[in-house]
Amino acid sequence: MPGPVVVADDDVVLRTVERDDAAFLQRSCTDPRIRYSLGSIHHRSLSQQEEGIEHWVEEDGNAVFVACVDDEDAPAGHPGENETTPVGSFSARHVDGDRAWLAYWLVPEFHGEGYGREMAELGIDYLFENYDLHGISAGAYEFNDASRGLLEAMGFTQVARRRESRYIDGDYYDETQYDVLRREWEDD
Amino acid sequence: MPGPVVERGERVTFRTVEREDAAFQQRAATDPRVRYLLGLAEYENEATAGELIERRSESDSTLSFVVCLDDEDAPAGHPNGSETTPIGMVHAHGVDGERAPLAYWLLPAHHGEGYGSEAATLLVDTVFRTTSVHSVSAGAFAHNDASRGLLESLGFTQERRLREATYADGEYRDFVDYGLLRREWREE
């Protein structure tokens, strides 16, 4: 299960990734409804994912969370199995530099409820409040209308369209990229 | 000194990067006329430049060459100090993937002679001839007119402008990226 709450909004909370969350995170590189949108070509085993938590999640330059929907009486500390529901993950790399790169996903059964936007805004607020970042970037493949619409709705500007940059599920696809500068985020 | 000739252009040759080229490699990260344009905030000493050669130039996913001006009687094999003049380096990263990012630099003393264009053309040609990548990319700071003009003259298309991407030489500067697809290179 994920650990204590780091930041919370009305419906979504961001909790620490614990080592036994490997099976949950593994879904992002196995479920075709998630992994294609992330451009994950290679699935990973549970053991690879466990190593990934040690080498990536626990690395100082990265901020990684499990996004959860808590029950009413869920504790701020370590929750029990029936006290919270992991719905996705929010992460940023290079938070120790000028510019962080986002990645986030929701499990498909929680799409369409507004959790994605709440998770992303909560996570981005956290990043700008806790790290000396000048800007934040994010990418989405051309076919990922939900993610691109979310970035645009949050005030990100499209800055790139890398043509045929990734081979996914049988074809080459363009990757679009977006960014937002600190002053733009704070003006909003 | 660089090693044997791997590729030949009209005037320049691509020779292997040898461990003893660390002092030459180091120039890219020390000379302000080169490092600012490459966005390298941190200089390196000879030892770390040597480690970079081991980590990058000797990696299977990278093609890395010293760009040289050979004397008329320079051997195809290992030259001695008076037989060839190293003037820069070129690298293609990720040549085992779908898109290979290119990087290159020339010593300022050899700018303005068309060597950059010749070396970049030879690099793109070498990458498409010897690897199966779908495309190549290359970046430059927005204010680097020479490098951008070169990429445009080779048929690259601008795909990204990362706003205020990197703090270099006193201010945040935009960074632009270009892409070139294999079929576009064939058409040239």
Interface residues (C-beta under 8 A of the other chain):
Chain A: D98 R99 H134 G135 S137 T157 V159 A160 R161 R162 R163 E164 S165 R166 Y167 Y172 Q177 D179 L181
Chain B: E98 R99 H134 S135 S137 T157 E159 R160 R161 L162 R163 E164 A165 T166 Y167 Y172 D177 G179 L181
